[in-house]
Amino acid sequence: MQRLLYILLFATFLSCTNNGGNSSYDYSGEEMTAIPEDQIEKLDSENGTDVNVNENIERKLIKDGRVEFETNNLSETRKIVLDATEKYNAYVSSEQEYKYSEKINITLVLRVPAEKFDLLLQESTQGVKRFDNKEVHVMDVTEEFLDIQARLKTKKELEYRYLALLKQAKDVSDILEIEEKMGQLRSDIESIEGRMKYLQSQVRFSTLTVSFYETVPNSVSFGNKFKYGFKNGWENLIWFFVGLINIWPFIIIIAGSIWGLIVYRRNRREKKKSS
C-alpha cells in the first residue's frame, strides 16, 4: 500500500514537470517507460477535445459589439437586420420589445461567425445617419486558451498513468484509492473541457446587439394614456363589486345593526313623547 502511494506521488510529480515535453511516462514494473503519444491523443479524441498546442499560435479573439439608433419604421428596420442575419449565416439569440410612453424599442442579440462580424454590422445598419451608441470590444483570450490546453494535457497524461496503475493494483484498498483519485481527476478534466468549449464557442461566433427605436408622437401618447385610464377605471369598478360580493355577510350584519339601532331610537323618542 505504501509503495503504491509513492508511485502515485511520483506520477503526479512527473505530470507537473512534463507540461512542455514531447513524451509522457508511466510506471510499469520497476522502471518508468514512455507512454506513446498516440495513446494520449486517443484519450483526447475520445473526449472530443484536441489539446495539442501548435507552435504557430493563432490568436483567440472574442468580439462583441452593440449599436443603438432611431428609425422611422420599426418593421422595415427589423426586416433589414433579419435579412442581413440570414445572409451571413448568423442567428438571433434573443429578441425583446419594449413599449414606453414616448417610444417603442426593439433589441436583437445576434450571433455571427467571427469573420463575418464587420459585414453584418455594416449591412444591418445601412442608412443609419446617426448612432445613439456604437461600440465594439475585442478581448484576446489566447493566453488563457493556451493555459487551459496545457492544463488539460497534463491532467489527461496523469489520468492515463492512473489507468495503468489501476491495472496493476491487486488489493481492494489500492483499487478504491486509485479510483477515488481518478474520480477527482475526471471532475477537473470535465471542468477544464467545459471552459475550453465555452471559449471556442465565443471565439467562433461573435455577438452583435442591435437596438433600434421609433419615437411615438405626443398626441398618440396622450390617446394611449386616456385609453389605458378608462380601461383601468372600468377594471377597478369591477374589482370593487367583486370585493363587495366577497364580504356580503358582513354587509348584511352591519346593515341590520344600523337598522335595529334606528328603530330602537325611534321607539324611545315615541315613548318619551307619549309620557
Secondary structure in CASP SS format (residue, H / E / C, confidence):
PFRMAT SS
TARGET T0000
AUTHOR 0000-0000-0000
METHOD secondary structure of the structure
MODEL  1
M C 1.00
Q H 1.00
R H 1.00
L H 1.00
L H 1.00
Y H 1.00
I H 1.00
L H 1.00
L H 1.00
F H 1.00
A H 1.00
T H 1.00
F H 1.00
L H 1.00
S H 1.00
C H 1.00
T C 1.00
N C 1.00
N C 1.00
G C 1.00
G C 1.00
N C 1.00
S C 1.00
S E 1.00
Y E 1.00
D E 1.00
Y E 1.00
S E 1.00
G C 1.00
E C 1.00
E E 1.00
M E 1.00
T E 1.00
A E 1.00
I E 1.00
P C 1.00
E H 1.00
D H 1.00
Q H 1.00
I H 1.00
E H 1.00
K H 1.00
L H 1.00
D H 1.00
S H 1.00
E H 1.00
N C 1.00
G C 1.00
T C 1.00
D C 1.00
V C 1.00
N C 1.00
V C 1.00
N C 1.00
E C 1.00
N C 1.00
I C 1.00
E C 1.00
R C 1.00
K C 1.00
L E 1.00
I E 1.00
K E 1.00
D E 1.00
G E 1.00
R E 1.00
V E 1.00
E E 1.00
F E 1.00
E E 1.00
T C 1.00
N C 1.00
N C 1.00
L H 1.00
S H 1.00
E H 1.00
T H 1.00
R H 1.00
K H 1.00
I H 1.00
V H 1.00
L H 1.00
D H 1.00
A H 1.00
T H 1.00
E H 1.00
K H 1.00
Y C 1.00
N C 1.00
A C 1.00
Y E 1.00
V E 1.00
S E 1.00
S E 1.00
E E 1.00
Q E 1.00
E E 1.00
Y E 1.00
K E 1.00
Y C 1.00
S C 1.00
E C 1.00
K E 1.00
I E 1.00
N E 1.00
I E 1.00
T E 1.00
L E 1.00
V E 1.00
L E 1.00
R E 1.00
V E 1.00
P E 1.00
A H 1.00
E H 1.00
K H 1.00
F H 1.00
D H 1.00
L H 1.00
L H 1.00
L H 1.00
Q H 1.00
E H 1.00
S H 1.00
T C 1.00
Q C 1.00
G C 1.00
V C 1.00
K C 1.00
R C 1.00
F E 1.00
D E 1.00
N E 1.00
K E 1.00
E E 1.00
V E 1.00
H E 1.00
V E 1.00
M E 1.00
D E 1.00
V C 1.00
T H 1.00
E H 1.00
E H 1.00
F H 1.00
L H 1.00
D H 1.00
I H 1.00
Q H 1.00
A H 1.00
R H 1.00
L H 1.00
K H 1.00
T H 1.00
K H 1.00
K H 1.00
E H 1.00
L H 1.00
E H 1.00
Y H 1.00
R H 1.00
Y H 1.00
L H 1.00
A H 1.00
L H 1.00
L H 1.00
K H 1.00
Q H 1.00
A C 1.00
K C 1.00
D C 1.00
V H 1.00
S H 1.00
D H 1.00
I H 1.00
L H 1.00
E H 1.00
I H 1.00
E H 1.00
E H 1.00
K H 1.00
M H 1.00
G H 1.00
Q H 1.00
L H 1.00
R H 1.00
S H 1.00
D H 1.00
I H 1.00
E H 1.00
S H 1.00
I H 1.00
E H 1.00
G H 1.00
R H 1.00
M H 1.00
K H 1.00
Y H 1.00
L H 1.00
Q H 1.00
S H 1.00
Q H 1.00
V H 1.00
R H 1.00
F E 1.00
S E 1.00
T E 1.00
L E 1.00
T E 1.00
V E 1.00
S E 1.00
F E 1.00
Y E 1.00
E E 1.00
T E 1.00
V C 1.00
P C 1.00
N H 1.00
S H 1.00
V H 1.00
S H 1.00
F H 1.00
G H 1.00
N H 1.00
K H 1.00
F H 1.00
K H 1.00
Y H 1.00
G H 1.00
F H 1.00
K H 1.00
N H 1.00
G H 1.00
W H 1.00
E H 1.00
N H 1.00
L H 1.00
I H 1.00
W H 1.00
F H 1.00
F H 1.00
V H 1.00
G H 1.00
L H 1.00
I H 1.00
N H 1.00
I C 1.00
W H 1.00
P H 1.00
F H 1.00
I H 1.00
I H 1.00
I H 1.00
I H 1.00
A H 1.00
G H 1.00
S H 1.00
I H 1.00
W H 1.00
G H 1.00
L H 1.00
I H 1.00
V H 1.00
Y H 1.00
R H 1.00
R H 1.00
N H 1.00
R H 1.00
R H 1.00
E H 1.00
K H 1.00
K H 1.00
K H 1.00
S H 1.00
S C 1.00
END
